[in-house]
């Protein structure tokens, strides 16, 4: 165990690798669990650790032998049951950071930026200090924006049941994280806190995160946003994902959001809403990479390098006659990324276009779409109307979303016996 007096700030600990005694990494720290006590400092009882498969488990601090810079060493004994927060427990990162507290003078307020835990004689860990940012009104030493480390006994309101807790600090933490990882963190939060944090994200990031969340969470977050903000977020989403989300909303709310969206963005979604949910038309995106046959390979490669494209859509360029917006002019064929890489960049994509490709009709059922993708080992297929105009494209990830059980994001890959603290 770390030596007596060792102080660790939790926000800095988050993301630290956890190793077993022989040096194999078993996961990363995501949070610290505190237990409030009436006549003693809050006890730090364990770590929330994310292990492979994005499962979050509870690691008691009694099974931690060392917390040093850049690493946590455990005894190697891990209970793989998914972590479930108890009513008497508080998560430092998830619930205390950005909380507003009142200082000892009873007037000045500050925002919690970090919480320090320290190991005591006997090996127990307790929360002892707060790093706070002052909101002003307390003299020169407490002018707005200054930071200070204070004892827990010098503030009030840290564990109040109806906390005033901002979300800006968490939103900053999430800026460099992958959308799927942010979605996992939001999913673990209680509903009110989840909406607060989601609202603090940028429109673009929130759109990406929503696409990774279960439908219940998506609907709850969208319902918690003002109409104009929710419409802005929907505009940032892929049209097919925005359509899937709108299908889950009551008609009144759905119509309000469509009316608040930009006409061009709303038009794409309205077109998709006209198709059956589990058809090619209902699954497709209206924004694949679409180019004319005269486009150079170099220019086409620049298009598929866009950061907002998922790997499936980036694998294929759809070649059409003008107009290039869906519904396009007559569909010519496709050019796959690998083939473009094998030809000189000055050649036009029209010279290497594959015209022998199976296309879907908008009413093609999900089973047909899945079969065509599997038969020809493709990541994406075009959807054409009766006049062979390109309406959109269905990618394999959209098909998997509809073939897997609704709760696939939450399903455990492994079973575990015993209680969480056992």
ABEGO torsion letter per residue (X at the ends): XBBBGBBBBAAAABGBBBBBAAGBBAEBBABBBBBBBAABBBBBABBBBBBBGGBBBBBBAAABABBBBGBBBBAGBBBABBBBBBAABBBAAAAABGBBBBBAAGABBBBBABBBBBBBBGGBBBBABBBBBBAEGAEAAABBGBBBBBBAAABBGAABABBBBBAAAAAAAAAABBAAAAAAAAAABBAAAAAAAAAABBAAAAAAAAAABBAAAAAAAAAABBAAAAAAAAAABBAAAAAAAAAABBAAAAAAAAAABBAAAAAAAAAAAABBAABAAAABBABBBBBBAABBAAAAAAAAABAABBAAAAABBBBBBOBABOBBBBBAEBBBAAAAAABBAABBAAAABBABBBBBBAABBAAAAAAAAAAAGBABBBBBBAAGBBAEBBBAAAAAAAABBAAAAABBABBBBEBAAX
